[in-house]
């Protein structure tokens, strides 16, 4: 899988969230996932975590799991 730059991934995520907000649409988590962004699950998790830490997004709960297992977002 090709690793996209942090800036590109962040822009795509924030653009999707902004489009939903401006158009009064409900968020569809299936429309916003690592596979659709063409990134690894780890990069997806880290990007969302950074956006949450920096105050750009909220309402996400991060659950860490045992190493070598998929990251679970809820």
mmCIF file of the N, C-alpha and C atoms, coordinates in Angstrom:
data_MODEL
# 
_entry.id   MODEL 
# 
loop_
_atom_site.group_PDB 
_atom_site.id 
_atom_site.type_symbol 
_atom_site.label_atom_id 
_atom_site.label_alt_id 
_atom_site.label_comp_id 
_atom_site.label_asym_id 
_atom_site.label_entity_id 
_atom_site.label_seq_id 
_atom_site.pdbx_PDB_ins_code 
_atom_site.Cartn_x 
_atom_site.Cartn_y 
_atom_site.Cartn_z 
_atom_site.occupancy 
_atom_site.B_iso_or_equiv 
_atom_site.pdbx_formal_charge 
_atom_site.auth_seq_id 
_atom_site.auth_comp_id 
_atom_site.auth_asym_id 
_atom_site.auth_atom_id 
_atom_site.pdbx_PDB_model_num 
ATOM 1   N N  . UNK A 1 1  ? 0.841   -1.169 0.000  1.00 0.00 ? 1  UNK A N  1 
ATOM 2   C CA . UNK A 1 1  ? 0.000   0.000  0.000  1.00 0.00 ? 1  UNK A CA 1 
ATOM 3   C C  . UNK A 1 1  ? 0.895   1.244  0.000  1.00 0.00 ? 1  UNK A C  1 
ATOM 4   N N  . UNK A 1 2  ? 0.569   2.193  -0.815 1.00 0.00 ? 2  UNK A N  1 
ATOM 5   C CA . UNK A 1 2  ? 1.333   3.435  -0.906 1.00 0.00 ? 2  UNK A CA 1 
ATOM 6   C C  . UNK A 1 2  ? 1.042   4.298  0.316  1.00 0.00 ? 2  UNK A C  1 
ATOM 7   N N  . UNK A 1 3  ? 2.109   4.847  0.907  1.00 0.00 ? 3  UNK A N  1 
ATOM 8   C CA . UNK A 1 3  ? 1.942   5.727  2.053  1.00 0.00 ? 3  UNK A CA 1 
ATOM 9   C C  . UNK A 1 3  ? 1.730   7.155  1.552  1.00 0.00 ? 3  UNK A C  1 
ATOM 10  N N  . UNK A 1 4  ? 0.595   7.718  1.883  1.00 0.00 ? 4  UNK A N  1 
ATOM 11  C CA . UNK A 1 4  ? 0.314   9.098  1.516  1.00 0.00 ? 4  UNK A CA 1 
ATOM 12  C C  . UNK A 1 4  ? 0.904   10.029 2.553  1.00 0.00 ? 4  UNK A C  1 
ATOM 13  N N  . UNK A 1 5  ? 1.161   11.247 2.161  1.00 0.00 ? 5  UNK A N  1 
ATOM 14  C CA . UNK A 1 5  ? 1.692   12.215 3.115  1.00 0.00 ? 5  UNK A CA 1 
ATOM 15  C C  . UNK A 1 5  ? 0.635   12.558 4.155  1.00 0.00 ? 5  UNK A C  1 
ATOM 16  N N  . UNK A 1 6  ? 1.111   12.931 5.322  1.00 0.00 ? 6  UNK A N  1 
ATOM 17  C CA . UNK A 1 6  ? 0.208   13.310 6.413  1.00 0.00 ? 6  UNK A CA 1 
ATOM 18  C C  . UNK A 1 6  ? -0.707  14.456 5.981  1.00 0.00 ? 6  UNK A C  1 
ATOM 19  N N  . UNK A 1 7  ? -0.138  15.443 5.289  1.00 0.00 ? 7  UNK A N  1 
ATOM 20  C CA . UNK A 1 7  ? -0.930  16.608 4.863  1.00 0.00 ? 7  UNK A CA 1 
ATOM 21  C C  . UNK A 1 7  ? -2.061  16.205 3.921  1.00 0.00 ? 7  UNK A C  1 
ATOM 22  N N  . UNK A 1 8  ? -1.790  15.298 2.978  1.00 0.00 ? 8  UNK A N  1 
ATOM 23  C CA . UNK A 1 8  ? -2.826  14.859 2.039  1.00 0.00 ? 8  UNK A CA 1 
ATOM 24  C C  . UNK A 1 8  ? -3.944  14.120 2.757  1.00 0.00 ? 8  UNK A C  1 
ATOM 25  N N  . UNK A 1 9  ? -3.559  13.221 3.653  1.00 0.00 ? 9  UNK A N  1 
ATOM 26  C CA . UNK A 1 9  ? -4.554  12.432 4.377  1.00 0.00 ? 9  UNK A CA 1 
ATOM 27  C C  . UNK A 1 9  ? -5.390  13.335 5.278  1.00 0.00 ? 9  UNK A C  1 
ATOM 28  N N  . UNK A 1 10 ? -4.730  14.229 5.995  1.00 0.00 ? 10 UNK A N  1 
ATOM 29  C CA . UNK A 1 10 ? -5.425  15.161 6.874  1.00 0.00 ? 10 UNK A CA 1 
ATOM 30  C C  . UNK A 1 10 ? -6.409  16.019 6.078  1.00 0.00 ? 10 UNK A C  1 
ATOM 31  N N  . UNK A 1 11 ? -5.984  16.511 4.947  1.00 0.00 ? 11 UNK A N  1 
ATOM 32  C CA . UNK A 1 11 ? -6.840  17.339 4.101  1.00 0.00 ? 11 UNK A CA 1 
ATOM 33  C C  . UNK A 1 11 ? -8.065  16.566 3.640  1.00 0.00 ? 11 UNK A C  1 
ATOM 34  N N  . UNK A 1 12 ? -7.883  15.324 3.224  1.00 0.00 ? 12 UNK A N  1 
ATOM 35  C CA . UNK A 1 12 ? -9.009  14.508 2.772  1.00 0.00 ? 12 UNK A CA 1 
ATOM 36  C C  . UNK A 1 12 ? -10.016 14.280 3.894  1.00 0.00 ? 12 UNK A C  1 
ATOM 37  N N  . UNK A 1 13 ? -9.516  13.976 5.090  1.00 0.00 ? 13 UNK A N  1 
ATOM 38  C CA . UNK A 1 13 ? -10.401 13.732 6.224  1.00 0.00 ? 13 UNK A CA 1 
ATOM 39  C C  . UNK A 1 13 ? -11.174 14.995 6.582  1.00 0.00 ? 13 UNK A C  1 
ATOM 40  N N  . UNK A 1 14 ? -10.464 16.106 6.719  1.00 0.00 ? 14 UNK A N  1 
ATOM 41  C CA . UNK A 1 14 ? -11.122 17.362 7.097  1.00 0.00 ? 14 UNK A CA 1 
ATOM 42  C C  . UNK A 1 14 ? -12.073 17.841 6.009  1.00 0.00 ? 14 UNK A C  1 
ATOM 43  N N  . UNK A 1 15 ? -11.738 17.626 4.750  1.00 0.00 ? 15 UNK A N  1 
ATOM 44  C CA . UNK A 1 15 ? -12.630 18.012 3.653  1.00 0.00 ? 15 UNK A CA 1 
ATOM 45  C C  . UNK A 1 15 ? -13.922 17.201 3.712  1.00 0.00 ? 15 UNK A C  1 
ATOM 46  N N  . UNK A 1 16 ? -13.798 15.902 3.955  1.00 0.00 ? 16 UNK A N  1 
ATOM 47  C CA . UNK A 1 16 ? -14.996 15.068 4.061  1.00 0.00 ? 16 UNK A CA 1 
ATOM 48  C C  . UNK A 1 16 ? -15.885 15.556 5.213  1.00 0.00 ? 16 UNK A C  1 
ATOM 49  N N  . UNK A 1 17 ? -15.280 15.790 6.373  1.00 0.00 ? 17 UNK A N  1 
ATOM 50  C CA . UNK A 1 17 ? -16.049 16.252 7.528  1.00 0.00 ? 17 UNK A CA 1 
ATOM 51  C C  . UNK A 1 17 ? -16.691 17.608 7.261  1.00 0.00 ? 17 UNK A C  1 
ATOM 52  N N  . UNK A 1 18 ? -15.960 18.504 6.615  1.00 0.00 ? 18 UNK A N  1 
ATOM 53  C CA . UNK A 1 18 ? -16.498 19.824 6.285  1.00 0.00 ? 18 UNK A CA 1 
ATOM 54  C C  . UNK A 1 18 ? -17.650 19.726 5.287  1.00 0.00 ? 18 UNK A C  1 
ATOM 55  N N  . UNK A 1 19 ? -17.497 18.881 4.275  1.00 0.00 ? 19 UNK A N  1 
ATOM 56  C CA . UNK A 1 19 ? -18.570 18.703 3.284  1.00 0.00 ? 19 UNK A CA 1 
ATOM 57  C C  . UNK A 1 19 ? -19.851 18.192 3.943  1.00 0.00 ? 19 UNK A C  1 
ATOM 58  N N  . UNK A 1 20 ? -19.712 17.235 4.864  1.00 0.00 ? 20 UNK A N  1 
ATOM 59  C CA . UNK A 1 20 ? -20.878 16.718 5.584  1.00 0.00 ? 20 UNK A CA 1 
ATOM 60  C C  . UNK A 1 20 ? -21.529 17.836 6.396  1.00 0.00 ? 20 UNK A C  1 
ATOM 61  N N  . UNK A 1 21 ? -20.709 18.600 7.095  1.00 0.00 ? 21 UNK A N  1 
ATOM 62  C CA . UNK A 1 21 ? -21.215 19.691 7.923  1.00 0.00 ? 21 UNK A CA 1 
ATOM 63  C C  . UNK A 1 21 ? -21.951 20.732 7.083  1.00 0.00 ? 21 UNK A C  1 
ATOM 64  N N  . UNK A 1 22 ? -21.312 21.192 6.007  1.00 0.00 ? 22 UNK A N  1 
ATOM 65  C CA . UNK A 1 22 ? -21.895 22.255 5.187  1.00 0.00 ? 22 UNK A CA 1 
ATOM 66  C C  . UNK A 1 22 ? -23.167 21.822 4.467  1.00 0.00 ? 22 UNK A C  1 
ATOM 67  N N  . UNK A 1 23 ? -23.284 20.527 4.177  1.00 0.00 ? 23 UNK A N  1 
ATOM 68  C CA . UNK A 1 23 ? -24.441 20.035 3.436  1.00 0.00 ? 23 UNK A CA 1 
ATOM 69  C C  . UNK A 1 23 ? -25.468 19.348 4.331  1.00 0.00 ? 23 UNK A C  1 
ATOM 70  N N  . UNK A 1 24 ? -25.257 19.409 5.648  1.00 0.00 ? 24 UNK A N  1 
ATOM 71  C CA . UNK A 1 24 ? -26.209 18.817 6.583  1.00 0.00 ? 24 UNK A CA 1 
ATOM 72  C C  . UNK A 1 24 ? -26.309 17.312 6.487  1.00 0.00 ? 24 UNK A C  1 
ATOM 73  N N  . UNK A 1 25 ? -25.225 16.662 6.101  1.00 0.00 ? 25 UNK A N  1 
ATOM 74  C CA . UNK A 1 25 ? -25.226 15.202 5.938  1.00 0.00 ? 25 UNK A CA 1 
ATOM 75  C C  . UNK A 1 25 ? -24.698 14.517 7.190  1.00 0.00 ? 25 UNK A C  1 
ATOM 76  N N  . UNK A 1 26 ? -25.220 13.323 7.458  1.00 0.00 ? 26 UNK A N  1 
ATOM 77  C CA . UNK A 1 26 ? -24.708 12.499 8.548  1.00 0.00 ? 26 UNK A CA 1 
ATOM 78  C C  . UNK A 1 26 ? -23.373 11.895 8.122  1.00 0.00 ? 26 UNK A C  1 
ATOM 79  N N  . UNK A 1 27 ? -22.451 11.796 9.080  1.00 0.00 ? 27 UNK A N  1 
ATOM 80  C CA . UNK A 1 27 ? -21.174 11.158 8.787  1.00 0.00 ? 27 UNK A CA 1 
ATOM 81  C C  . UNK A 1 27 ? -21.381 9.678  8.546  1.00 0.00 ? 27 UNK A C  1 
ATOM 82  N N  . UNK A 1 28 ? -20.698 9.143  7.562  1.00 0.00 ? 28 UNK A N  1 
ATOM 83  C CA . UNK A 1 28 ? -20.726 7.715  7.275  1.00 0.00 ? 28 UNK A CA 1 
ATOM 84  C C  . UNK A 1 28 ? -19.309 7.198  7.463  1.00 0.00 ? 28 UNK A C  1 
ATOM 85  N N  . UNK A 1 29 ? -19.054 6.542  8.596  1.00 0.00 ? 29 UNK A N  1 
ATOM 86  C CA . UNK A 1 29 ? -17.709 6.087  8.916  1.00 0.00 ? 29 UNK A CA 1 
ATOM 87  C C  . UNK A 1 29 ? -17.165 5.142  7.847  1.00 0.00 ? 29 UNK A C  1 
ATOM 88  N N  . UNK A 1 30 ? -18.040 4.453  7.141  1.00 0.00 ? 30 UNK A N  1 
ATOM 89  C CA . UNK A 1 30 ? -17.585 3.563  6.065  1.00 0.00 ? 30 UNK A CA 1 
ATOM 90  C C  . UNK A 1 30 ? -17.045 4.350  4.874  1.00 0.00 ? 30 UNK A C  1 
ATOM 91  N N  . UNK A 1 31 ? -17.436 5.612  4.757  1.00 0.00 ? 31 UNK A N  1 
ATOM 92  C CA . UNK A 1 31 ? -16.919 6.464  3.686  1.00 0.00 ? 31 UNK A CA 1 
ATOM 93  C C  . UNK A 1 31 ? -15.566 7.054  4.043  1.00 0.00 ? 31 UNK A C  1 
ATOM 94  N N  . UNK A 1 32 ? -15.199 6.913  5.295  1.00 0.00 ? 32 UNK A N  1 
ATOM 95  C CA . UNK A 1 32 ? -13.964 7.513  5.780  1.00 0.00 ? 32 UNK A CA 1 
ATOM 96  C C  . UNK A 1 32 ? -13.155 6.428  6.486  1.00 0.00 ? 32 UNK A C  1 
ATOM 97  N N  . UNK A 1 33 ? -12.446 5.624  5.698  1.00 0.00 ? 33 UNK A N  1 
ATOM 98  C CA . UNK A 1 33 ? -11.646 4.567  6.293  1.00 0.00 ? 33 UNK A CA 1 
ATOM 99  C C  . UNK A 1 33 ? -10.284 4.469  5.607  1.00 0.00 ? 33 UNK A C  1 
ATOM 100 N N  . UNK A 1 34 ? -9.405  3.693  6.189  1.00 0.00 ? 34 UNK A N  1 
ATOM 101 C CA . UNK A 1 34 ? -8.031  3.584  5.682  1.00 0.00 ? 34 UNK A CA 1 
ATOM 102 C C  . UNK A 1 34 ? -7.994  3.106  4.237  1.00 0.00 ? 34 UNK A C  1 
ATOM 103 N N  . UNK A 1 35 ? -8.803  2.132  3.922  1.00 0.00 ? 35 UNK A N  1 
ATOM 104 C CA . UNK A 1 35 ? -8.799  1.582  2.566  1.00 0.00 ? 35 UNK A CA 1 
ATOM 105 C C  . UNK A 1 35 ? -9.197  2.637  1.534  1.00 0.00 ? 35 UNK A C  1 
ATOM 106 N N  . UNK A 1 36 ? -10.226 3.392  1.812  1.00 0.00 ? 36 UNK A N  1 
ATOM 107 C CA . UNK A 1 36 ? -10.674 4.433  0.871  1.00 0.00 ? 36 UNK A CA 1 
ATOM 108 C C  . UNK A 1 36 ? -9.686  5.584  0.757  1.00 0.00 ? 36 UNK A C  1 
ATOM 109 N N  . UNK A 1 37 ? -8.926  5.816  1.837  1.00 0.00 ? 37 UNK A N  1 
ATOM 110 C CA . UNK A 1 37 ? -7.902  6.864  1.802  1.00 0.00 ? 37 UNK A CA 1 
ATOM 111 C C  . UNK A 1 37 ? -6.587  6.343  1.235  1.00 0.00 ? 37 UNK A C  1 
ATOM 112 N N  . UNK A 1 38 ? -6.545  5.046  0.944  1.00 0.00 ? 38 UNK A N  1 
ATOM 113 C CA . UNK A 1 38 ? -5.362  4.381  0.389  1.00 0.00 ? 38 UNK A CA 1 
ATOM 114 C C  . UNK A 1 38 ? -4.153  4.509  1.324  1.00 0.00 ? 38 UNK A C  1 
ATOM 115 N N  . UNK A 1 39 ? -4.407  4.253  2.617  1.00 0.00 ? 39 UNK A N  1 
ATOM 116 C CA . UNK A 1 39 ? -3.353  4.283  3.626  1.00 0.00 ? 39 UNK A CA 1 
ATOM 117 C C  . UNK A 1 39 ? -3.488  3.052  4.518  1.00 0.00 ? 39 UNK A C  1 
ATOM 118 N N  . UNK A 1 40 ? -2.497  2.817  5.339  1.00 0.00 ? 40 UNK A N  1 
ATOM 119 C CA . UNK A 1 40 ? -2.553  1.690  6.266  1.00 0.00 ? 40 UNK A CA 1 
ATOM 120 C C  . UNK A 1 40 ? -3.482  2.014  7.434  1.00 0.00 ? 40 UNK A C  1 
ATOM 121 N N  . UNK A 1 41 ? -3.955  0.973  8.105  1.00 0.00 ? 41 UNK A N  1 
ATOM 122 C CA . UNK A 1 41 ? -4.785  1.173  9.290  1.00 0.00 ? 41 UNK A CA 1 
ATOM 123 C C  . UNK A 1 41 ? -4.021  1.970  10.340 1.00 0.00 ? 41 UNK A C  1 
ATOM 124 N N  . UNK A 1 42 ? -2.731  1.700  10.472 1.00 0.00 ? 42 UNK A N  1 
ATOM 125 C CA . UNK A 1 42 ? -1.902  2.400  11.459 1.00 0.00 ? 42 UNK A CA 1 
ATOM 126 C C  . UNK A 1 42 ? -1.824  3.898  11.141 1.00 0.00 ? 42 UNK A C  1 
ATOM 127 N N  . UNK A 1 43 ? -1.609  4.238  9.860  1.00 0.00 ? 43 UNK A N  1 
ATOM 128 C CA . UNK A 1 43 ? -1.532  5.646  9.476  1.00 0.00 ? 43 UNK A CA 1 
ATOM 129 C C  . UNK A 1 43 ? -2.885  6.328  9.697  1.00 0.00 ? 43 UNK A C  1 
ATOM 130 N N  . UNK A 1 44 ? -3.964  5.626  9.418  1.00 0.00 ? 44 UNK A N  1 
ATOM 131 C CA . UNK A 1 44 ? -5.310  6.152  9.627  1.00 0.00 ? 44 UNK A CA 1 
ATOM 132 C C  . UNK A 1 44 ? -5.532  6.467  11.110 1.00 0.00 ? 44 UNK A C  1 
ATOM 133 N N  . UNK A 1 45 ? -5.215  5.502  11.958 1.00 0.00 ? 45 UNK A N  1 
ATOM 134 C CA . UNK A 1 45 ? -5.353  5.674  13.400 1.00 0.00 ? 45 UNK A CA 1 
ATOM 135 C C  . UNK A 1 45 ? -4.508  6.845  13.895 1.00 0.00 ? 45 UNK A C  1 
ATOM 136 N N  . UNK A 1 46 ? -3.254  6.902  13.476 1.00 0.00 ? 46 UNK A N  1 
ATOM 137 C CA . UNK A 1 46 ? -2.362  7.964  13.932 1.00 0.00 ? 46 UNK A CA 1 
ATOM 138 C C  . UNK A 1 46 ? -2.841  9.339  13.478 1.00 0.00 ? 46 UNK A C  1 
ATOM 139 N N  . UNK A 1 47 ? -3.330  9.429  12.257 1.00 0.00 ? 47 UNK A N  1 
ATOM 140 C CA . UNK A 1 47 ? -3.813  10.709 11.741 1.00 0.00 ? 47 UNK A CA 1 
ATOM 141 C C  . UNK A 1 47 ? -5.042  11.170 12.517 1.00 0.00 ? 47 UNK A C  1 
ATOM 142 N N  . UNK A 1 48 ? -6.007  10.278 12.729 1.00 0.00 ? 48 UNK A N  1 
ATOM 143 C CA . UNK A 1 48 ? -7.192  10.649 13.500 1.00 0.00 ? 48 UNK A CA 1 
ATOM 144 C C  . UNK A 1 48 ? -6.816  11.021 14.933 1.00 0.00 ? 48 UNK A C  1 
ATOM 145 N N  . UNK A 1 49 ? -5.868  10.298 15.506 1.00 0.00 ? 49 UNK A N  1 
ATOM 146 C CA . UNK A 1 49 ? -5.426  10.598 16.860 1.00 0.00 ? 49 UNK A CA 1 
ATOM 147 C C  . UNK A 1 49 ? -4.787  11.987 16.926 1.00 0.00 ? 49 UNK A C  1 
ATOM 148 N N  . UNK A 1 50 ? -3.946  12.323 15.948 1.00 0.00 ? 50 UNK A N  1 
ATOM 149 C CA . UNK A 1 50 ? -3.317  13.646 15.915 1.00 0.00 ? 50 UNK A CA 1 
ATOM 150 C C  . UNK A 1 50 ? -4.369  14.748 15.728 1.00 0.00 ? 50 UNK A C  1 
ATOM 151 N N  . UNK A 1 51 ? -5.330  14.524 14.830 1.00 0.00 ? 51 UNK A N  1 
ATOM 152 C CA . UNK A 1 51 ? -6.388  15.514 14.614 1.00 0.00 ? 51 UNK A CA 1 
ATOM 153 C C  . UNK A 1 51 ? -7.209  15.723 15.886 1.00 0.00 ? 51 UNK A C  1 
ATOM 154 N N  . UNK A 1 52 ? -7.442  14.654 16.622 1.00 0.00 ? 52 UNK A N  1 
ATOM 155 C CA . UNK A 1 52 ? -8.169  14.758 17.882 1.00 0.00 ? 52 UNK A CA 1 
ATOM 156 C C  . UNK A 1 52 ? -7.337  15.497 18.932 1.00 0.00 ? 52 UNK A C  1 
ATOM 157 N N  . UNK A 1 53 ? -6.075  15.124 19.061 1.00 0.00 ? 53 UNK A N  1 
ATOM 158 C CA . UNK A 1 53 ? -5.183  15.785 20.026 1.00 0.00 ? 53 UNK A CA 1 
ATOM 159 C C  . UNK A 1 53 ? -5.045  17.277 19.753 1.00 0.00 ? 53 UNK A C  1 
ATOM 160 N N  . UNK A 1 54 ? -5.022  17.653 18.468 1.00 0.00 ? 54 UNK A N  1 
ATOM 161 C CA . UNK A 1 54 ? -4.850  19.052 18.083 1.00 0.00 ? 54 UNK A CA 1 
ATOM 162 C C  . UNK A 1 54 ? -6.164  19.841 18.095 1.00 0.00 ? 54 UNK A C  1 
ATOM 163 N N  . UNK A 1 55 ? -7.278  19.164 18.415 1.00 0.00 ? 55 UNK A N  1 
ATOM 164 C CA . UNK A 1 55 ? -8.561  19.849 18.540 1.00 0.00 ? 55 UNK A CA 1 
ATOM 165 C C  . UNK A 1 55 ? -9.328  20.047 17.239 1.00 0.00 ? 55 UNK A C  1 
ATOM 166 N N  . UNK A 1 56 ? -8.888  19.421 16.153 1.00 0.00 ? 56 UNK A N  1 
ATOM 167 C CA . UNK A 1 56 ? -9.596  19.568 14.878 1.00 0.00 ? 56 UNK A CA 1 
ATOM 168 C C  . UNK A 1 56 ? -10.862 18.731 14.820 1.00 0.00 ? 56 UNK A C  1 
ATOM 169 N N  . UNK A 1 57 ? -10.852 17.587 15.500 1.00 0.00 ? 57 UNK A N  1 
ATOM 170 C CA . UNK A 1 57 ? -12.024 16.721 15.546 1.00 0.00 ? 57 UNK A CA 1 
ATOM 171 C C  . UNK A 1 57 ? -12.234 16.283 16.989 1.00 0.00 ? 57 UNK A C  1 
ATOM 172 N N  . UNK A 1 58 ? -13.480 15.942 17.305 1.00 0.00 ? 58 UNK A N  1 
ATOM 173 C CA . UNK A 1 58 ? -13.760 15.393 18.629 1.00 0.00 ? 58 UNK A CA 1 
ATOM 174 C C  . UNK A 1 58 ? -14.883 14.386 18.515 1.00 0.00 ? 58 UNK A C  1 
ATOM 175 N N  . UNK A 1 59 ? -15.065 13.637 19.580 1.00 0.00 ? 59 UNK A N  1 
ATOM 176 C CA . UNK A 1 59 ? -16.110 12.616 19.574 1.00 0.00 ? 59 UNK A CA 1 
ATOM 177 C C  . UNK A 1 59 ? -15.615 11.262 19.129 1.00 0.00 ? 59 UNK A C  1 
ATOM 178 N N  . UNK A 1 60 ? -14.307 11.102 19.057 1.00 0.00 ? 60 UNK A N  1 
ATOM 179 C CA . UNK A 1 60 ? -13.714 9.821  18.677 1.00 0.00 ? 60 UNK A CA 1 
ATOM 180 C C  . UNK A 1 60 ? -13.088 9.202  19.912 1.00 0.00 ? 60 UNK A C  1 
ATOM 181 N N  . UNK A 1 61 ? -13.362 7.929  20.124 1.00 0.00 ? 61 UNK A N  1 
ATOM 182 C CA . UNK A 1 61 ? -12.754 7.192  21.227 1.00 0.00 ? 61 UNK A CA 1 
ATOM 183 C C  . UNK A 1 61 ? -11.766 6.200  20.633 1.00 0.00 ? 61 UNK A C  1 
ATOM 184 N N  . UNK A 1 62 ? -10.542 6.229  21.109 1.00 0.00 ? 62 UNK A N  1 
ATOM 185 C CA . UNK A 1 62 ? -9.504  5.344  20.609 1.00 0.00 ? 62 UNK A CA 1 
ATOM 186 C C  . UNK A 1 62 ? -9.294  4.206  21.592 1.00 0.00 ? 62 UNK A C  1 
ATOM 187 N N  . UNK A 1 63 ? -9.377  2.986  21.099 1.00 0.00 ? 63 UNK A N  1 
ATOM 188 C CA . UNK A 1 63 ? -9.157  1.813  21.927 1.00 0.00 ? 63 UNK A CA 1 
ATOM 189 C C  . UNK A 1 63 ? -7.878  1.132  21.450 1.00 0.00 ? 63 UNK A C  1 
ATOM 190 N N  . UNK A 1 64 ? -6.873  1.097  22.296 1.00 0.00 ? 64 UNK A N  1 
ATOM 191 C CA . UNK A 1 64 ? -5.645  0.396  21.941 1.00 0.00 ? 64 UNK A CA 1 
ATOM 192 C C  . UNK A 1 64 ? -5.854  -1.094 22.179 1.00 0.00 ? 64 UNK A C  1 
ATOM 193 N N  . UNK A 1 65 ? -5.307  -1.879 21.285 1.00 0.00 ? 65 UNK A N  1 
ATOM 194 C CA . UNK A 1 65 ? -5.425  -3.330 21.395 1.00 0.00 ? 65 UNK A CA 1 
ATOM 195 C C  . UNK A 1 65 ? -4.047  -3.951 21.417 1.00 0.00 ? 65 UNK A C  1 
ATOM 196 N N  . UNK A 1 66 ? -3.993  -5.239 21.599 1.00 0.00 ? 66 UNK A N  1 
ATOM 197 C CA . UNK A 1 66 ? -2.727  -5.961 21.668 1.00 0.00 ? 66 UNK A CA 1 
ATOM 198 C C  . UNK A 1 66 ? -1.925  -5.741 20.391 1.00 0.00 ? 66 UNK A C  1 
ATOM 199 N N  . UNK A 1 67 ? -0.600  -5.604 20.531 1.00 0.00 ? 67 UNK A N  1 
ATOM 200 C CA . UNK A 1 67 ? 0.289   -5.400 19.385 1.00 0.00 ? 67 UNK A CA 1 
ATOM 201 C C  . UNK A 1 67 ? 0.062   -6.483 18.329 1.00 0.00 ? 67 UNK A C  1 
ATOM 202 N N  . UNK A 1 68 ? 0.242   -6.106 17.089 1.00 0.00 ? 68 UNK A N  1 
ATOM 203 C CA . UNK A 1 68 ? 0.093   -6.986 15.921 1.00 0.00 ? 68 UNK A CA 1 
ATOM 204 C C  . UNK A 1 68 ? -1.351  -7.346 15.616 1.00 0.00 ? 68 UNK A C  1 
ATOM 205 N N  . UNK A 1 69 ? -2.287  -6.639 16.224 1.00 0.00 ? 69 UNK A N  1 
ATOM 206 C CA . UNK A 1 69 ? -3.695  -6.813 15.898 1.00 0.00 ? 69 UNK A CA 1 
ATOM 207 C C  . UNK A 1 69 ? -4.222  -5.480 15.370 1.00 0.00 ? 69 UNK A C  1 
ATOM 208 N N  . UNK A 1 70 ? -5.291  -5.520 14.610 1.00 0.00 ? 70 UNK A N  1 
ATOM 209 C CA . UNK A 1 70 ? -5.823  -4.273 14.039 1.00 0.00 ? 70 UNK A CA 1 
ATOM 210 C C  . UNK A 1 70 ? -6.198  -3.251 15.114 1.00 0.00 ? 70 UNK A C  1 
ATOM 211 N N  . UNK A 1 71 ? -6.125  -1.998 14.754 1.00 0.00 ? 71 UNK A N  1 
ATOM 212 C CA . UNK A 1 71 ? -6.554  -0.909 15.613 1.00 0.00 ? 71 UNK A CA 1 
ATOM 213 C C  . UNK A 1 71 ? -8.079  -0.818 15.514 1.00 0.00 ? 71 UNK A C  1 
ATOM 214 N N  . UNK A 1 72 ? -8.731  -0.641 16.631 1.00 0.00 ? 72 UNK A N  1 
ATOM 215 C CA . UNK A 1 72 ? -10.191 -0.554 16.655 1.00 0.00 ? 72 UNK A CA 1 
ATOM 216 C C  . UNK A 1 72 ? -10.585 0.879  16.988 1.00 0.00 ? 72 UNK A C  1 
ATOM 217 N N  . UNK A 1 73 ? -11.394 1.476  16.154 1.00 0.00 ? 73 UNK A N  1 
ATOM 218 C CA . UNK A 1 73 ? -11.930 2.814  16.412 1.00 0.00 ? 73 UNK A CA 1 
ATOM 219 C C  . UNK A 1 73 ? -13.415 2.661  16.704 1.00 0.00 ? 73 UNK A C  1 
ATOM 220 N N  . UNK A 1 74 ? -13.870 3.364  17.692 1.00 0.00 ? 74 UNK A N  1 
ATOM 221 C CA . UNK A 1 74 ? -15.311 3.300  17.965 1.00 0.00 ? 74 UNK A CA 1 
ATOM 222 C C  . UNK A 1 74 ? -15.844 4.692  18.186 1.00 0.00 ? 74 UNK A C  1 
# 
